[in-house]
Amino acid sequence: MRAGCGMSRVRQEAVLAAPARDAALTAAVLALTAVVFALVADHGVLARIQHVDDAWLRLLGTSCALLAAVVVNRLQRRRGADRPRRSAHPPVSAPARPADRR
């Protein structure tokens, strides 16, 4: 442990809490992937899989754009409530006026 760095006392959950279940799920996903890969060799099945894949991409693109808009909106609201907004550019001051001569 380095000087000045305290260790966290918060108990963290195990990432792989049930190794047998996680191994079974991984094997099932691997088997499903292998089956789909083998079925793609048939052009009729490929057309159906491609249709599902295209629909998934449309859904994913829509949901990702919506999620990004919501996140940006919330971040802007939070920033506005916490502190004043700052411009990326410094404010431009008015040019100095010469003194009036009389």
SEMARNU-635640 format. One record per residue (C-alpha): x negated, y negated, z negated; residue in one letter. Coordinates in steps of 0.001 Angstrom, whole numbers, plus 500000, padded with zeros to 6 digits. Layout:
<x:X, y:Y, z:Z, residuo:a>
...
END
This chain:
<x:500000, y:500000, z:500000, residuo:m>
<x:498666, y:496568, z:500930, residuo:r>
<x:498423, y:493817, z:498384, residuo:a>
<x:501467, y:491560, z:498401, residuo:g>
<x:503705, y:494010, z:500245, residuo:c>
<x:506406, y:495581, z:498144, residuo:g>
<x:507862, y:498891, z:499184, residuo:m>
<x:511584, y:499058, z:499711, residuo:s>
<x:513480, y:501060, z:497109, residuo:r>
<x:516526, y:501477, z:499378, residuo:v>
<x:517243, y:505123, z:500132, residuo:r>
<x:517561, y:505726, z:503846, residuo:q>
<x:519666, y:508455, z:505401, residuo:e>
<x:517899, y:511224, z:507301, residuo:a>
<x:518103, y:510856, z:511064, residuo:v>
<x:518449, y:514611, z:511516, residuo:l>
<x:520714, y:515423, z:508576, residuo:a>
<x:521834, y:518787, z:509997, residuo:a>
<x:519036, y:520256, z:512142, residuo:p>
<x:521043, y:523363, z:513131, residuo:a>
<x:523983, y:521250, z:514344, residuo:r>
<x:521676, y:518857, z:516179, residuo:d>
<x:519878, y:521757, z:517898, residuo:a>
<x:523221, y:523277, z:518969, residuo:a>
<x:524434, y:519939, z:520347, residuo:l>
<x:521178, y:519454, z:522247, residuo:t>
<x:521443, y:522962, z:523719, residuo:a>
<x:525062, y:522324, z:524769, residuo:a>
<x:524174, y:519060, z:526500, residuo:v>
<x:521235, y:520754, z:528221, residuo:l>
<x:523472, y:523628, z:529421, residuo:a>
<x:526139, y:521204, z:530685, residuo:l>
<x:523481, y:519248, z:532576, residuo:t>
<x:522146, y:522444, z:534165, residuo:a>
<x:525674, y:523507, z:535226, residuo:v>
<x:526409, y:520115, z:536799, residuo:v>
<x:523022, y:520197, z:538551, residuo:f>
<x:523814, y:523638, z:539996, residuo:a>
<x:527331, y:522608, z:541073, residuo:l>
<x:526040, y:519583, z:542976, residuo:v>
<x:524667, y:521972, z:545607, residuo:a>
<x:528257, y:522437, z:546851, residuo:d>
<x:529307, y:519378, z:548899, residuo:h>
<x:532950, y:519576, z:547777, residuo:g>
<x:531972, y:519521, z:544132, residuo:v>
<x:529397, y:516806, z:544837, residuo:l>
<x:532143, y:514529, z:546206, residuo:a>
<x:534248, y:515008, z:543055, residuo:r>
<x:531278, y:514461, z:540749, residuo:i>
<x:530287, y:511370, z:542731, residuo:q>
<x:533831, y:510008, z:542352, residuo:h>
<x:533679, y:510487, z:538563, residuo:v>
<x:530189, y:508970, z:538467, residuo:d>
<x:531304, y:505894, z:540420, residuo:d>
<x:534269, y:505396, z:538085, residuo:a>
<x:531957, y:505722, z:535071, residuo:w>
<x:529574, y:503113, z:536499, residuo:l>
<x:532451, y:500687, z:537101, residuo:r>
<x:533671, y:501183, z:533537, residuo:l>
<x:530176, y:500837, z:532147, residuo:l>
<x:529472, y:497673, z:534133, residuo:g>
<x:532722, y:496072, z:532997, residuo:t>
<x:532280, y:497026, z:529369, residuo:s>
<x:528617, y:495937, z:529321, residuo:c>
<x:529470, y:492530, z:530765, residuo:a>
<x:532312, y:492136, z:528268, residuo:l>
<x:530099, y:493220, z:525378, residuo:l>
<x:527363, y:490790, z:526410, residuo:a>
<x:529883, y:487930, z:526598, residuo:a>
<x:531257, y:488742, z:523142, residuo:v>
<x:527773, y:488977, z:521610, residuo:v>
<x:526644, y:485679, z:523141, residuo:v>
<x:529866, y:483984, z:522030, residuo:n>
<x:529471, y:485212, z:518439, residuo:r>
<x:525819, y:484208, z:518335, residuo:l>
<x:526692, y:480721, z:519557, residuo:q>
<x:529448, y:480378, z:516963, residuo:r>
<x:527163, y:481560, z:514181, residuo:r>
<x:524416, y:479193, z:515250, residuo:r>
<x:526845, y:476282, z:515444, residuo:g>
<x:528070, y:476927, z:511914, residuo:a>
<x:524608, y:477305, z:510384, residuo:d>
<x:522637, y:474476, z:511916, residuo:r>
<x:522903, y:471767, z:514529, residuo:p>
<x:522041, y:472711, z:518069, residuo:r>
<x:518710, y:471651, z:519444, residuo:r>
<x:518028, y:470922, z:523036, residuo:s>
<x:515130, y:472602, z:524779, residuo:a>
<x:514037, y:469146, z:525917, residuo:h>
<x:513264, y:466248, z:523588, residuo:p>
<x:515683, y:463311, z:523776, residuo:p>
<x:514808, y:460587, z:526235, residuo:v>
<x:514432, y:457229, z:524564, residuo:s>
<x:515447, y:453986, z:526252, residuo:a>
<x:512574, y:452070, z:527843, residuo:p>
<x:511189, y:449221, z:525768, residuo:a>
<x:512504, y:445784, z:526718, residuo:r>
<x:510149, y:442871, z:527035, residuo:p>
<x:510757, y:440042, z:524551, residuo:a>
<x:512935, y:437229, z:525863, residuo:d>
<x:510954, y:434071, z:526582, residuo:r>
<x:512570, y:430710, z:526004, residuo:r>
END
